[in-house]
Amino acid sequence: MNTTEKKYYTLKYDRVFKSVIVDNNDYTIMNNILSDILEREVKVKRYYNTELKSQNKKTKENRLDVVLETTDGTFINLEMNSNYDKSIKIRNYIYYSGLCSELSPKGEKKGIIKEVIQVNLNFNEGKNKPLKEEYYLRNSKGEELIKNFHIINVNIERYKDTWYDKNIRGDRRHIYLTMLGSNKEEIERLSKKDKKIKEVRNKMIRFNEDGTITNVLTPEEDEAFVRALREQEAFDNGHEIGAKETARKNAISMIKEKIPLKTISKVTNISLKDLKKLVVK
């Protein structure tokens, strides 16, 4: 008899988050989450389908971010991070800079996009980290170099630790950010305070029980990319022996994971021409 307890996937897993929260028919929860984070009213206009939501356990999909546009023309890129070390920061920045480049006017088009915001929803940051940290591209005098450059780190578990008891007692501030960091039992209790959280709770139960997300990957399981970044970081810190061979092996590993060649080139400093030679025919 197998007594192993079945793993329960919560909202900290990116595919669960997308399947439960990213709803093209109802932006209520996302509007509230983003309004809390940006401290202004946010209304989602549409999502960009950068990754198909998981439908069944046989579905194969690439791990990408959630990109959306608000009604005021702001673009927001959300990343779920189970851990947030230097390598994850580099990976997220690559995604963010790639999005900024993609959204920039091409050819003879005039003007620039209004704003591109990277929101990192971080877990396991620790209690010493603040609820929220914001980064801009400014000089030592505080003058902005690029007005629309904006990265926000959100300490999800700190929000949960700070607001969970208050929400249970009836304070609805930050209730959806609190929900993101909550376990199965905590969401069960929160669902009695909010009908939208009750809907989330029901979806999560259904997904966990019917097997539609049994193949879910945690952000830390993005092994090839993160491992390559860490090895490249070690090289940058002075470990030069076998650098070219290490970079080549990292590139092959990422090619097998179907990571775009342009991204691999940025990480490994191998030219696109040389990367194409490494692609298995």
N, C-alpha and C positions, 0 to 999 in steps of 0.2 A: 504494500500500500504506500503510495506516494504522499508523504505528509508535508512536502515543500509548499510553503505559502506562495500563491501566485502573486507576481509583482503587480502593483496597482500604479498605473501611469497618471500622474497629476499634470497640472498646467505648466510645470517647469520644463516639460518636454516639448520641443518646438512643434512637432507634428500634432500633438494634442491641442496645443494653443491655437494652431491654425484651424484645426478641424472644429473646435468648439467656439472660439472667439471671433475668428475671421469669417463673418457672415454677411454675404452680399445683400441679404434681405433685412438685416437689422443691425444698425451701427451703434445701438445704444451703449453697450458695454465699452466698445472701443472709444466712442466719443468721450465717455466718462473717464476712462483710463488716461487718454491723451490730454484731456482738459486738466486733470489733476497734475500731470507731469509738467505741462507747459504753463500752467497757472493762467490760462485764458480759455475762453470757450472755443472748442474745436469740434468741427462737424466733418465727418468723412464724406467725401464725394464718391470715391471709387477705390477699389483695390487693383493693383497690377498683379496679374497672375504669374509671378516669378517662380512659384512652385505650386503644383497641383496639390490640393488637400488630399490626405490619405483616404482612400475609399475602401480598400480591403487589403488583407495581409500579403497579397501577391503583387500589389502595385509597387513598382520601382520608381523612385523619384530622387532628384538631386536635392541636397540640403542647401536651400538658399534663404534669403531674408523675406520679410513681409514689407512690401512697398505700397504706400497709399498716397492719395492726393486729397487734400482737404478742400472745402468749398471756397476758401480764400486763395487757393493756388499754391499752398505750401505742400511740399513733398516730404514724407516721413518714412524713414527706413528703420524698422524694428529688428533687433537681434536678441534672441534668447541665449543667455550664456550661463551654463551650470557652474562654470568657474571663469574667473576673469584675470588671467595672468598676462604677462607681456605678449606672449604669442597670440592669444585671443585678441588683444588690443590691435596687433598688427593686422590680423585677419579681418577684423571688423573695419579697420581703416581702409583696407584695400577694397572691400565691398562698397564702403561709403564713397571713396574717391571715384570708383568706377561708376557709381550711380550719378554723381555730380557731372562726370564727363559725358555720360549718356544723355543727360537732360540738358546739357548746354546747347545753345543755338548753333546750328551748323550752316555752313555756306554763307549766304547773303542775309540770313535772318538777323533782325535787329533785337537789341535788348537782352536781358538775362532773366532766368527764372527767378521767381520771388524768393524762395527760401528752401533749402534742403536740410533737414534735421535728421541726425542719426540718434536713435534712442536705444541704448543698451539696457535690456532688462536682465540684471545680474543677480545670480544666486551665489551663496557661499562667499560673499565679500567680507563678512565679519562685522561684529558689533561696533568696532572702532571707526568704520567707514560711515560717512553721513548718509542720510536718506537719499540725497540727490547731489550730484556734482555736474557742473556745466563747463564746457570748454569752448573757447572762441579763438579765432586766429587774429591776434593783436600784437602790437609792439610793446616795448617796455613802458610807453606812455599811456597805454590803454587804447590806442587808436586802432580801429579795425582795418585789417588789410583786405579781407573779403567779407562783405556784410552778411552773406547768407551761409557762412560756415558755422555750424552749431552741433556739438556732440553732447549728449546728456547720458550720464550713468545713473541708473536707478537701482538702489539697494532694496530688492524686493523683500527679502526676508526681514530686513530692518523695519520696513513698513508693516509687515505682518506682526512682528514683535511689539511694535509701538501701538498699533491700532486694533488688533484683534479683540481684546477685552472690551475696548470702547465700542466697537461695532456690535458685540454681543449685548451690551447694555443699551443699545439703541442709537449710538452716534454713527451716522452714515457717511461721515467724511472718509475718503480714501477706501471705501469698502471693496471696490473692485481690485485695487492694487493689493489690498490685504488678501483677497481671494487668490490672487496669482501665487502667493507664497504659502498657501494653506494646504494641509494634507487632507486625506479623504474625510476624516472625522470632523475636522475644522470646517470644511466646506459644507458638510451636512448641517452643522449648527448655523453657519451663515445663511444657508438656504432658507431657514425659517424666518429670516429677517428681510429677505429681498427676493421678489419673484423671478428676477433675471438670474440670480445666482441659483435659484431652484432649477431653472431651465438648464444652466450649465452643469449642475450636479447630475441631472437626468441624462444629459448627453454623455458625460464622463462615465457614468455607470454602464450605459449602453455600449460605448466603445470598448470598455474594459471587459465586459462580459461576452460580447459576441465575436471578439477576436479581430475586429477590423484594424486594430493598431498593434497587434502582437509583434510586428516587425519594427516598431518605433526605435529610432536611434537617439541617444542622448547627445547633446552638443559635444561632450567630451569624447564621444566615440567617433568624431570626425578625425580619425587617427592620422591618416596620411598627410593631410594638410598641416595639422598642428605639429606633428612630429617633424615635418620638413622645416617648418618655421623655427622650431626650437634648435634643430641642428644647425640651421643657417645662422641663428643668433649666436650659438657657441663659436662658430667660425668667425663671426664679426668681432667677437670678444678676444680673438687672438689664437684660436685653435686652427692653425693654417695647414697642418699636415693632412694631406689627402683631401684638400678642399674641393678640387675639381671633381674628384671621384665621388665625394659625398654629395655634391650638388647634382651630379649626374644621376646617382641612385635616387635622390629625393625627387628629381624630375620624373624618372620612370615610374616611381610610386604614385605620384600625383596624376600622371597620364593615365595609369590604370584606373584611378578613381574618377576619370573623366572631368578633371578640373580644367578649365579653359587654358589654352597655351599662353595667352597674354598674361594671365595671373601667375602661372608657373614661371614665366620669364621674369616677372617683377620680383618674385621670391628668391629665385636661384641665380639671377643675373646671367642666365644662359639665353642666347639669342633665339628668336623664333625660328630662324633658319636651322640652327643646330638642334632645337627641340623637335622639329619635324622629322629629323633623321632618327630620333629615338622612338617615334611612334611605331608601335607594332603593326605591321601590315596585316 
